[in-house]
Amino acid sequence: MSATTFLLFFNLLFALPPAPKPATVFPVPSGVPNQLFYLQRDPNTNTVIYQLNVDRAGRLNEDEPVNVFWIRYDEHGERKDLNFIQRKFAYGLTAEKLATDKYELKFAAYNKVRFYLLRSPTDKALHVYTTIAGKQIQLERVFLRIEGGTFWVPNVKYIEFKGLNTATLQPIAERITL
C-alpha cells in the first residue's frame, strides 16, 4: 500500500466529524414600552415586536390596539415597520373588539390558534393570551423553527409559545408541531 493510499484510508477512518453549526443566540428585547410579546424565527435574530398601541395619555387605540414592528438586530438593532407582504401575509395581525378590553387577535399567516388581548385579573394590565394543550398562557415569546421551504411557503417545523401559565403563574413553554 502506498503512503498516499494509507493516508487517505487513515483520514477516512479517523477524520473528525464536521463541527456542528453554532446555535443562534436570540436576543431578548428590552426597553420596549408596552411590549406585549415578541416573535423570533430562523434564519436570523431579527425580532418582531407586538406592542400595545396607546396614545401619550396611555389610552388604548381601540381601532388598532396592537402595533407591530421589527427590531432588526442583524442591522444594528434598527427599528423598522413591517412591509406590506410581511404585514398582510406573515407577521401582521388583525384585532376584532369583542367587549371592553377584550379583543380577538388573528395572525395573517396562521389562524389555527386563537389569541386574545385581555385585561389581567392579577396586575390589571392588558396582555395577550392563548390556550395550548389545555393550558392558558399569558404570552411573552413565540418562536418559529423554519427549515428550508420557499419565500412564500417556508417549511415551519414547529411553533413554540412561551409565557406564564395563568393557573400557576409559573413559566411555561408549549409547542405545536406542524
C-alpha positions as CSV (number, residue, x, y, z in Angstrom):
1,M,0.0,0.0,0.0
2,S,1.4,3.4,-1.0
3,A,1.9,6.1,1.6
4,T,-0.8,8.2,-0.2
5,T,-3.3,5.5,-0.1
6,F,-2.5,4.8,3.5
7,L,-3.0,8.5,4.4
8,L,-6.3,8.6,2.6
9,F,-7.5,5.4,4.3
10,F,-6.4,6.7,7.7
11,N,-8.2,10.1,7.1
12,L,-11.4,8.3,6.2
13,L,-11.3,6.1,9.3
14,F,-10.2,8.7,11.8
15,A,-11.3,12.0,10.5
16,L,-13.2,14.2,12.9
17,P,-16.8,14.8,12.0
18,P,-17.6,18.3,10.8
19,A,-18.0,20.8,13.5
20,P,-21.7,21.4,14.4
21,K,-23.1,24.7,13.3
22,P,-23.1,27.1,16.2
23,A,-26.5,27.6,17.8
24,T,-28.0,31.0,17.1
25,V,-28.3,33.1,20.2
26,F,-31.5,35.1,20.1
27,P,-31.6,38.4,22.0
28,V,-34.3,39.2,24.4
29,P,-35.8,42.6,23.5
30,S,-35.7,45.1,26.3
31,G,-36.7,48.7,26.8
32,V,-39.8,48.5,24.6
33,P,-42.6,50.3,26.4
34,N,-45.9,48.4,26.4
35,Q,-44.4,45.3,24.8
36,L,-47.0,42.5,24.8
37,F,-44.8,39.7,23.3
38,Y,-42.2,39.1,20.6
39,L,-41.7,36.7,17.8
40,Q,-38.4,35.2,16.6
41,R,-37.7,32.7,13.9
42,D,-35.0,31.1,11.8
43,P,-32.8,32.0,9.9
44,N,-31.7,35.2,11.8
45,T,-32.1,37.1,15.0
46,N,-34.4,39.9,13.7
47,T,-37.4,40.1,16.0
48,V,-41.0,41.1,15.5
49,I,-42.4,43.1,18.4
50,Y,-46.1,43.3,19.3
51,Q,-46.7,46.4,21.4
52,L,-49.8,47.8,23.0
53,N,-50.8,50.8,20.9
54,V,-51.6,53.6,23.3
55,D,-51.5,57.4,23.0
56,R,-49.4,59.8,25.1
57,A,-52.1,59.7,27.8
58,G,-52.0,55.9,27.9
59,R,-55.3,55.4,26.3
60,L,-55.6,52.3,24.0
61,N,-56.2,52.8,20.3
62,E,-59.4,50.7,20.0
63,D,-59.2,50.6,16.2
64,E,-55.7,49.2,16.2
65,P,-54.8,48.0,19.7
66,V,-51.5,46.3,18.7
67,N,-48.6,48.0,17.0
68,V,-46.3,45.5,15.1
69,F,-42.7,46.3,14.1
70,W,-39.2,44.8,13.7
71,I,-36.1,45.2,15.8
72,R,-33.5,44.3,13.1
73,Y,-30.7,43.0,15.3
74,D,-28.8,41.9,12.2
75,E,-28.9,45.6,11.2
76,H,-27.5,47.2,14.4
77,G,-30.8,46.9,16.3
78,E,-32.7,49.3,14.0
79,R,-36.4,49.6,14.4
80,K,-38.4,49.1,11.1
81,D,-42.0,48.8,10.2
82,L,-43.2,45.6,8.6
83,N,-43.5,45.9,4.9
84,F,-46.8,45.2,3.1
85,I,-46.1,41.5,2.4
86,Q,-44.9,40.9,6.0
87,R,-48.0,42.7,7.4
88,K,-50.6,41.0,5.2
89,F,-49.2,37.5,4.7
90,A,-46.9,36.7,7.6
91,Y,-46.4,38.6,10.9
92,G,-49.2,41.1,10.9
93,L,-52.4,40.6,12.8
94,T,-55.9,41.9,12.9
95,A,-57.9,42.7,16.0
96,E,-61.6,42.4,16.5
97,K,-63.2,44.1,19.5
98,L,-65.4,41.7,21.4
99,A,-66.1,43.8,24.5
100,T,-64.4,46.5,26.6
101,D,-60.7,45.5,27.0
102,K,-61.3,42.2,25.0
103,Y,-60.0,41.7,21.5
104,E,-59.5,38.6,19.4
105,L,-56.2,38.7,17.5
106,K,-55.6,36.8,14.3
107,F,-52.2,36.4,12.7
108,A,-52.0,36.9,8.9
109,A,-50.1,33.6,8.3
110,Y,-51.7,31.2,10.9
111,N,-55.2,31.4,12.2
112,K,-55.5,27.9,13.8
113,V,-54.6,29.2,17.3
114,R,-56.7,31.9,18.9
115,F,-55.2,34.9,20.7
116,Y,-56.9,37.4,22.9
117,L,-55.9,40.8,24.2
118,L,-57.4,40.9,27.7
119,R,-57.0,42.8,31.0
120,S,-55.3,40.6,33.6
121,P,-57.2,40.0,36.8
122,T,-53.8,39.8,38.6
123,D,-52.0,43.1,37.5
124,K,-54.9,44.8,35.7
125,A,-52.7,45.4,32.6
126,L,-53.5,44.2,29.1
127,H,-51.8,41.1,28.0
128,V,-52.1,38.6,25.1
129,Y,-53.4,35.1,26.0
130,T,-53.7,31.9,24.1
131,T,-54.6,28.3,25.1
132,I,-52.3,25.5,24.0
133,A,-52.7,21.8,25.2
134,G,-55.5,22.9,27.5
135,K,-53.2,25.5,29.3
136,Q,-53.9,29.2,29.2
137,I,-50.7,31.1,28.5
138,Q,-50.0,34.8,29.1
139,L,-47.8,35.1,26.0
140,E,-44.2,36.5,26.2
141,R,-42.5,34.9,23.2
142,V,-43.3,33.0,20.0
143,F,-40.6,31.1,18.1
144,L,-40.9,29.6,14.7
145,R,-38.5,26.8,13.7
146,I,-38.1,27.1,10.0
147,E,-36.1,24.6,8.0
148,G,-36.0,25.4,4.3
149,G,-39.0,25.9,2.1
150,T,-39.5,29.0,-0.1
151,F,-40.2,32.7,0.5
152,W,-44.0,32.2,0.1
153,V,-44.1,28.7,1.7
154,P,-41.5,28.3,4.4
155,N,-41.1,24.9,6.0
156,V,-42.2,25.6,9.6
157,K,-41.3,22.6,11.8
158,Y,-42.9,23.9,14.9
159,I,-44.2,26.9,16.8
160,E,-43.2,27.4,20.4
161,F,-45.2,29.6,22.8
162,K,-43.6,30.8,26.0
163,G,-45.0,32.8,28.8
164,L,-46.8,32.3,32.1
165,N,-49.2,29.5,32.9
166,T,-52.2,31.6,34.1
167,A,-53.3,28.8,36.5
168,T,-49.9,28.5,38.3
169,L,-48.1,31.8,37.3
170,Q,-45.1,29.6,36.5
171,P,-43.1,29.9,33.3
172,I,-44.4,27.6,30.5
173,A,-43.4,26.6,27.0
174,E,-45.7,24.6,24.7
175,R,-45.0,23.6,21.1
176,I,-47.2,22.8,18.2
177,T,-45.5,20.6,15.6
178,L,-46.6,21.2,12.0
